[in-house]
């Protein structure tokens, strides 16, 4: 049970529902911000757990904390969505990259065990190759990264001869 504004919330997810409800009432968000299993899909679960008008009845410290928390959640969600959109535009569909990358990794190892340093270098190189094949082949960072991972493996060899 969670204590929120002096009242007991009956369900563990009630606190998230309360945050979400407050954010929607304050105009911070226009749709639920938590995963579906924690969203405001069933108002009956939390009805009465908080005052009807939390913006007026919440203690100022709690209100500030809730608003700050929700603002961070909204920004984080938007940031993640923006990064995924940007990466998808540059590298193509994640599903296609995953398939290509895993196929390349299977070929590279040939079923044998490799030293973790070389396996990791090859894994990362394969991921970059998959991005080149499936996405923007003129994006220099992929080629620089391939060189970098190969150099890390070479440096390891030279240090451990």
C-alpha positions in Angstrom: 0.0 0.0 0.0 1.3 3.5 -0.9 0.7 6.6 1.2 0.0 9.6 -1.0 -1.2 12.9 0.3 -2.3 11.3 3.6 -4.6 8.8 1.9 -3.9 5.1 1.3 -3.8 4.0 -2.3 -5.3 0.5 -2.6 -3.2 -0.7 -5.6 0.6 -0.4 -6.1 -0.2 1.1 -9.6 -2.5 3.7 -8.0 0.4 6.1 -7.5 1.3 6.0 -11.2 -2.3 6.4 -12.0 -2.5 9.4 -9.7 0.6 11.0 -11.3 -0.9 10.4 -14.7 -4.2 11.8 -13.7 -2.6 14.9 -12.3 -0.5 15.4 -15.5 -3.5 15.2 -17.7 -5.5 17.6 -15.5 -2.5 20.1 -15.6 -2.3 19.8 -19.4 1.2 18.3 -19.2 0.1 15.3 -21.3 -2.9 14.6 -23.5 -2.8 10.8 -23.3 -1.6 8.2 -20.7 2.2 8.1 -20.3 2.7 4.8 -18.5 2.7 1.3 -20.0 -0.8 0.0 -20.5 -0.7 -2.3 -17.5 -0.1 0.8 -15.3 -2.2 3.3 -17.2 -5.5 5.1 -16.4 -7.5 2.4 -18.2 -9.6 1.7 -15.2 -10.5 4.8 -13.2 -12.5 2.6 -10.7 -9.1 1.2 -9.4 -8.0 4.6 -8.1 -11.2 6.6 -7.7 -11.2 8.0 -4.2 -7.6 7.2 -3.6 -6.8 10.9 -4.1 -8.8 14.2 -3.9 -11.0 14.9 -6.8 -9.0 18.0 -7.6 -5.3 17.2 -6.9 -4.1 20.4 -8.3 -5.8 22.2 -5.5 -5.7 19.6 -2.7 -2.1 18.4 -3.1 0.5 19.7 -0.7 2.7 22.2 -2.7 5.8 20.0 -2.2 4.0 16.9 -3.4 2.5 18.8 -6.3 5.9 20.1 -7.3 7.4 16.6 -7.0 4.6 15.0 -9.1 4.9 17.7 -11.8 8.7 17.3 -11.9 8.4 13.5 -12.1 5.8 13.7 -14.9 7.7 16.3 -16.9 10.8 14.0 -16.8 8.7 11.0 -17.8 7.2 12.9 -20.7 10.6 14.2 -21.9 12.2 10.7 -21.6 9.4 9.1 -23.6 9.6 11.8 -26.3 13.4 11.5 -26.3 13.3 7.7 -26.8 10.7 8.0 -29.5 12.8 10.6 -31.3 16.0 8.5 -31.1 14.1 5.4 -32.4 12.6 7.4 -35.3 16.0 8.9 -36.2 17.8 5.5 -36.0 15.0 3.9 -38.1 15.4 6.6 -40.8 19.1 6.2 -40.9 19.5 2.4 -40.5 16.2 0.9 -41.7 13.9 -1.4 -39.7 15.4 -2.8 -36.5 14.0 -6.2 -37.4 15.9 -6.3 -40.7 19.1 -5.1 -39.0 18.7 -7.8 -36.3 18.3 -10.5 -38.9 21.3 -9.3 -41.0 23.5 -8.8 -38.0 22.7 -12.2 -36.5 23.3 -14.0 -39.8 26.7 -12.2 -40.1 27.6 -13.2 -36.6 26.8 -16.8 -37.2 29.1 -16.7 -40.3 31.9 -14.9 -38.5 32.2 -17.4 -35.6 31.8 -20.5 -37.7 30.4 -22.2 -34.7 33.7 -22.0 -32.8 34.4 -20.3 -29.5 36.3 -17.0 -29.7 38.1 -15.0 -27.1 35.6 -12.5 -25.6 37.5 -9.5 -27.0 37.5 -10.8 -30.5 33.9 -12.0 -30.3 32.8 -8.6 -29.1 34.7 -6.8 -31.8 33.2 -9.0 -34.5 29.7 -8.7 -33.0 30.0 -4.9 -33.2 31.5 -4.9 -36.6 28.7 -7.2 -37.8 26.1 -4.8 -36.4 27.7 -1.9 -38.2 27.9 -3.9 -41.5 24.1 -4.7 -41.0 23.4 -1.0 -40.6 25.4 -0.2 -43.8 23.6 -2.9 -45.8 20.1 -2.0 -44.5 20.4 1.7 -44.1 22.5 4.7 -45.2 25.7 3.3 -46.7 27.2 6.8 -46.9 26.9 7.4 -43.2 30.6 7.7 -42.2 30.2 6.9 -38.5 29.5 3.2 -39.4 32.7 2.9 -41.3 34.7 4.7 -38.6 33.2 2.4 -36.0 34.1 -0.7 -38.0 37.7 0.6 -38.1 37.6 1.4 -34.4 36.4 -2.1 -33.4 39.0 -3.7 -35.6 41.7 -1.5 -34.1 40.6 -2.5 -30.6 41.0 -6.2 -31.5 44.4 -5.5 -33.1 45.6 -3.5 -30.0 44.6 -6.4 -27.8 46.6 -8.8 -29.9 49.7 -6.5 -29.7 49.4 -6.1 -26.0 49.0 -9.8 -25.3 51.6 -11.3 -27.6 
